[in-house]
Amino acid sequence: QVQLVESGGGLVQPGGSLRLSCAASGRTFTFSSYGASWFRQAPGKAREFVASMNWSGGSTSYADSVKGRFTISRDNAKNTMFLQMNSLKPEDTAVYYCRLHVYWGQGTQVTVSS
């Protein structure tokens, strides 16, 4: 099995920035073989897609709500994916989850509030 652990969440002021990390480990997988994705879920709402990147990093996709503000990246040598979040808004408040292939992290809370 693959294990994913998110970190970097917290409380930030509107207009501020956070960088989320997701570290992957497992006995039998190769990190670079899988596409990487970030999702988020706000209270009372369904989990929604945020961003994704293919195995090579050459193809990315973003939800319209975060385009121009968020950037997904990955370091295959470190088995880690990232989500750089800039110009944060209160509506970005949610639990953020990383996904690698069919495997999910347990989430990290991001709260944007003054």
N, C-alpha and C positions, 0 to 999 in steps of 0.2 A: 504494500500500500504506500501511498504518498501522503506526507504530512505537510500542511501549509500553515504558517504562523504569521499573522499580520502584526505590524507595529507602527507607531508614529501618529496615531490618533490623539485627540485632545480637544481642548477649548481654545478657540481663536476668535479674534475680533473680526467683524465684517471688513472685507478688503484685505485681510491677511492671507498667509500662506501656510500650508502644511505639506509634508512629503511622507506618504505612506510607503512602507516596505512590506514585502511578503517573501519570506524565506521558505524554500522547499527542500524536503529531504525524503529519502526512501531508498530501499535496498535495490530495487530493480529498474528504476526509471532513469531516463536521460532528460534533464530539464529542457534542453534545447530542442527536443523532439515535439514539444507541445506549444500550442498557442496559449497566450496569457490574457486574462480578462479581469476587469474590476466591475463589481456591481455594488449597489447600495440599497438600503431599505430604511425608510423613514417610518416613524410610528404611525400605525393605522394604514399604511400603504403597502402595495406589493413591491417585491424586489425588482429593481430596474437595472438595465444595462447602463454602464458608464463609459467604458473604454476597452479596447482589445488590441492586441498586437500578435502577429504571427511569429513563428519560431525564429525567423531570421531578424526580426525587427524592421523589415522592409515594407510592411503593410500595417497600417493602423486604422482604427475606426473609433469614432466618438459619438456619444449622444449629443443631440443638438443643444441641450441645456448646458453642456460643459465645453463645447467647442471654443477654442481660443483662450480658455482659462486653465484647463487640465492637460497634462501630458503624461502618457504612459511610456514606460521604458523598461528594459530588462538587461540584466547582466548574466549571461548564460554561464560564464565561468564561476560565478558566485551563487548560482542557483537562486537568484533573487529577482523579483519584479518590483516596480515602483509606480507610484502615482503622484506626480507633482501637481498640487492644487493651488492655484493663485486666484486672486481677486474673489475670495470666498464670500458667499452670500448666506444669509440665514436659511434659505431654502436648500442649501447643500447639507444641512444637518441630517445625519443618518448614520447607521452602522454600515461600514464599508467592508466588502468581502472580496478576496482575491479568488480566482479560479484558474486552475491549470488542468486542461483536458476535462475530466469528469470529477476532479477533486477540488474541494472547497476549504478555505480557511474558516476560522470561527468568528471572524469579524473584529473590527476595531471602531470605536465610537468617535465620530467627528461632530463637534458642536460648534456652530458659528453663532455667536451672540455677543452683544455689547453689555 
